[in-house]
Amino acid sequence: MVRVKASVDIQADPEAVFSLVTDVARKARLAPHAGVIGVSKETAGPVGVGTVFHYCLAIEGKIADYRTRCVAFEPGRMMETVSDTRPPFKVHVSVEPVPGGARLTQEETFSLPVLHMPVPGTTGWWGKVLHFIFGDADAIVQPRESVAAEETAMQAKLEPKLAGWLERIKTHLERGQSRLEA
């Protein structure tokens, strides 16, 4: 399992911060690592448990098209979503008041699939070839070291992206706040 987490203190009203992070289209446009093709809220009414969001993003030359469902929600404080991807990923976003503003924290959790492929029980020459290659094994299982290496690489790639995204949100909100005060 891969977990990445970042926090940033923002000199802005906590309600303004929470409003931005629950406006998923606005928040997605601030992601420096993704091009927004389309992001929308698919369910009617205010954001809450059960709300479905649709994302279509360009990431590293590939199209990511998926949906997330809000599974936990505390107005003004926290939202958690789970994707419909295989395997799913979870995003937990929280906003808490701090002196002078708000602390925005986002934690993303990804489970990498472990390859577990059954060896077919064939007969004849193909069965002999498979028996020769795999012995008496009934499945090919990806070695744990290989999964751990993938997880480490994924975490190293995602951590700076998440931190950069939160910094862009901070900059965006603080610029807006200073314009309001002027």
Contacts in CASP RR format, 6 or more apart in sequence:
PFRMAT RR
TARGET T0000
AUTHOR 0000-0000-0000
METHOD contacts of the structure
MODEL  1
MVRVKASVDIQADPEAVFSLVTDVARKARLAPHAGVIGVSKETAGPVGVG
TVFHYCLAIEGKIADYRTRCVAFEPGRMMETVSDTRPPFKVHVSVEPVPG
GARLTQEETFSLPVLHMPVPGTTGWWGKVLHFIFGDADAIVQPRESVAAE
ETAMQAKLEPKLAGWLERIKTHLERGQSRLEA
1 109 0 8 1.000
1 110 0 8 1.000
1 111 0 8 1.000
1 112 0 8 1.000
1 151 0 8 1.000
2 109 0 8 1.000
2 110 0 8 1.000
2 111 0 8 1.000
2 112 0 8 1.000
2 151 0 8 1.000
2 154 0 8 1.000
2 155 0 8 1.000
2 158 0 8 1.000
3 107 0 8 1.000
3 108 0 8 1.000
3 109 0 8 1.000
3 110 0 8 1.000
3 155 0 8 1.000
4 107 0 8 1.000
4 108 0 8 1.000
4 155 0 8 1.000
4 158 0 8 1.000
4 159 0 8 1.000
4 162 0 8 1.000
5 105 0 8 1.000
5 106 0 8 1.000
5 107 0 8 1.000
5 108 0 8 1.000
5 162 0 8 1.000
6 105 0 8 1.000
6 106 0 8 1.000
6 159 0 8 1.000
6 162 0 8 1.000
6 163 0 8 1.000
6 164 0 8 1.000
6 165 0 8 1.000
6 166 0 8 1.000
7 103 0 8 1.000
7 104 0 8 1.000
7 105 0 8 1.000
7 106 0 8 1.000
7 166 0 8 1.000
8 103 0 8 1.000
8 104 0 8 1.000
8 163 0 8 1.000
8 166 0 8 1.000
8 167 0 8 1.000
8 169 0 8 1.000
8 170 0 8 1.000
9 98 0 8 1.000
9 101 0 8 1.000
9 102 0 8 1.000
9 103 0 8 1.000
9 104 0 8 1.000
9 170 0 8 1.000
10 17 0 8 1.000
10 101 0 8 1.000
10 102 0 8 1.000
10 103 0 8 1.000
10 104 0 8 1.000
10 169 0 8 1.000
10 170 0 8 1.000
10 173 0 8 1.000
10 174 0 8 1.000
11 100 0 8 1.000
11 101 0 8 1.000
11 174 0 8 1.000
11 177 0 8 1.000
12 101 0 8 1.000
12 102 0 8 1.000
12 173 0 8 1.000
12 174 0 8 1.000
12 176 0 8 1.000
12 177 0 8 1.000
13 101 0 8 1.000
13 102 0 8 1.000
13 177 0 8 1.000
14 76 0 8 1.000
14 95 0 8 1.000
14 96 0 8 1.000
14 97 0 8 1.000
14 101 0 8 1.000
14 102 0 8 1.000
15 76 0 8 1.000
16 102 0 8 1.000
16 173 0 8 1.000
16 177 0 8 1.000
17 95 0 8 1.000
17 102 0 8 1.000
17 104 0 8 1.000
17 169 0 8 1.000
17 173 0 8 1.000
18 75 0 8 1.000
18 76 0 8 1.000
18 77 0 8 1.000
18 95 0 8 1.000
18 102 0 8 1.000
20 26 0 8 1.000
20 27 0 8 1.000
20 169 0 8 1.000
20 172 0 8 1.000
20 173 0 8 1.000
21 27 0 8 1.000
21 79 0 8 1.000
21 93 0 8 1.000
21 95 0 8 1.000
21 104 0 8 1.000
21 106 0 8 1.000
21 169 0 8 1.000
22 47 0 8 1.000
22 79 0 8 1.000
24 39 0 8 1.000
24 41 0 8 1.000
24 53 0 8 1.000
24 55 0 8 1.000
25 36 0 8 1.000
25 38 0 8 1.000
25 39 0 8 1.000
25 40 0 8 1.000
25 41 0 8 1.000
27 169 0 8 1.000
28 34 0 8 1.000
28 36 0 8 1.000
28 38 0 8 1.000
28 39 0 8 1.000
28 55 0 8 1.000
28 57 0 8 1.000
29 36 0 8 1.000
29 39 0 8 1.000
30 165 0 8 1.000
30 168 0 8 1.000
30 169 0 8 1.000
30 172 0 8 1.000
31 57 0 8 1.000
31 165 0 8 1.000
31 168 0 8 1.000
32 161 0 8 1.000
32 164 0 8 1.000
32 165 0 8 1.000
32 168 0 8 1.000
33 59 0 8 1.000
33 60 0 8 1.000
33 161 0 8 1.000
33 165 0 8 1.000
34 57 0 8 1.000
34 58 0 8 1.000
34 59 0 8 1.000
34 64 0 8 1.000
35 57 0 8 1.000
35 58 0 8 1.000
35 59 0 8 1.000
36 56 0 8 1.000
36 57 0 8 1.000
36 58 0 8 1.000
37 56 0 8 1.000
37 57 0 8 1.000
37 58 0 8 1.000
37 63 0 8 1.000
38 54 0 8 1.000
38 55 0 8 1.000
38 56 0 8 1.000
38 57 0 8 1.000
39 53 0 8 1.000
39 54 0 8 1.000
39 55 0 8 1.000
39 56 0 8 1.000
39 57 0 8 1.000
40 53 0 8 1.000
40 54 0 8 1.000
41 47 0 8 1.000
41 51 0 8 1.000
41 52 0 8 1.000
41 53 0 8 1.000
42 52 0 8 1.000
42 53 0 8 1.000
42 54 0 8 1.000
42 67 0 8 1.000
43 50 0 8 1.000
43 51 0 8 1.000
43 52 0 8 1.000
45 51 0 8 1.000
47 70 0 8 1.000
47 73 0 8 1.000
47 79 0 8 1.000
48 70 0 8 1.000
48 73 0 8 1.000
48 79 0 8 1.000
49 70 0 8 1.000
49 71 0 8 1.000
49 72 0 8 1.000
49 73 0 8 1.000
50 69 0 8 1.000
50 70 0 8 1.000
50 71 0 8 1.000
51 69 0 8 1.000
51 70 0 8 1.000
51 73 0 8 1.000
52 67 0 8 1.000
52 68 0 8 1.000
52 69 0 8 1.000
52 70 0 8 1.000
53 67 0 8 1.000
53 68 0 8 1.000
53 69 0 8 1.000
53 70 0 8 1.000
53 81 0 8 1.000
54 66 0 8 1.000
54 67 0 8 1.000
55 64 0 8 1.000
55 65 0 8 1.000
55 66 0 8 1.000
55 67 0 8 1.000
55 68 0 8 1.000
56 63 0 8 1.000
56 64 0 8 1.000
56 65 0 8 1.000
57 63 0 8 1.000
57 64 0 8 1.000
57 65 0 8 1.000
58 64 0 8 1.000
66 83 0 8 1.000
66 84 0 8 1.000
66 85 0 8 1.000
67 83 0 8 1.000
67 84 0 8 1.000
68 81 0 8 1.000
68 82 0 8 1.000
68 83 0 8 1.000
68 84 0 8 1.000
68 91 0 8 1.000
69 81 0 8 1.000
69 82 0 8 1.000
69 84 0 8 1.000
70 79 0 8 1.000
70 80 0 8 1.000
70 81 0 8 1.000
71 80 0 8 1.000
71 81 0 8 1.000
71 82 0 8 1.000
72 78 0 8 1.000
72 79 0 8 1.000
72 80 0 8 1.000
72 92 0 8 1.000
73 79 0 8 1.000
73 80 0 8 1.000
76 95 0 8 1.000
77 94 0 8 1.000
77 95 0 8 1.000
77 96 0 8 1.000
78 92 0 8 1.000
78 93 0 8 1.000
78 94 0 8 1.000
78 95 0 8 1.000
79 92 0 8 1.000
79 93 0 8 1.000
80 90 0 8 1.000
80 91 0 8 1.000
80 92 0 8 1.000
80 93 0 8 1.000
81 90 0 8 1.000
81 91 0 8 1.000
82 88 0 8 1.000
82 89 0 8 1.000
82 90 0 8 1.000
83 89 0 8 1.000
83 90 0 8 1.000
86 113 0 8 1.000
87 110 0 8 1.000
87 111 0 8 1.000
87 112 0 8 1.000
87 113 0 8 1.000
88 111 0 8 1.000
89 108 0 8 1.000
89 109 0 8 1.000
89 110 0 8 1.000
89 111 0 8 1.000
90 108 0 8 1.000
90 109 0 8 1.000
91 106 0 8 1.000
91 107 0 8 1.000
91 108 0 8 1.000
91 109 0 8 1.000
92 106 0 8 1.000
92 107 0 8 1.000
92 108 0 8 1.000
92 109 0 8 1.000
93 104 0 8 1.000
93 105 0 8 1.000
93 106 0 8 1.000
94 104 0 8 1.000
94 105 0 8 1.000
94 106 0 8 1.000
95 102 0 8 1.000
95 103 0 8 1.000
95 104 0 8 1.000
95 105 0 8 1.000
96 102 0 8 1.000
96 103 0 8 1.000
96 105 0 8 1.000
97 103 0 8 1.000
104 166 0 8 1.000
104 169 0 8 1.000
104 170 0 8 1.000
106 162 0 8 1.000
106 165 0 8 1.000
106 166 0 8 1.000
108 158 0 8 1.000
108 162 0 8 1.000
110 154 0 8 1.000
110 158 0 8 1.000
112 147 0 8 1.000
112 150 0 8 1.000
112 151 0 8 1.000
112 154 0 8 1.000
114 141 0 8 1.000
114 142 0 8 1.000
114 147 0 8 1.000
115 140 0 8 1.000
115 141 0 8 1.000
115 142 0 8 1.000
116 139 0 8 1.000
116 140 0 8 1.000
116 141 0 8 1.000
116 142 0 8 1.000
117 139 0 8 1.000
117 140 0 8 1.000
118 138 0 8 1.000
118 139 0 8 1.000
119 130 0 8 1.000
119 134 0 8 1.000
119 137 0 8 1.000
119 138 0 8 1.000
119 139 0 8 1.000
119 140 0 8 1.000
120 127 0 8 1.000
120 130 0 8 1.000
121 127 0 8 1.000
121 130 0 8 1.000
122 130 0 8 1.000
134 140 0 8 1.000
END
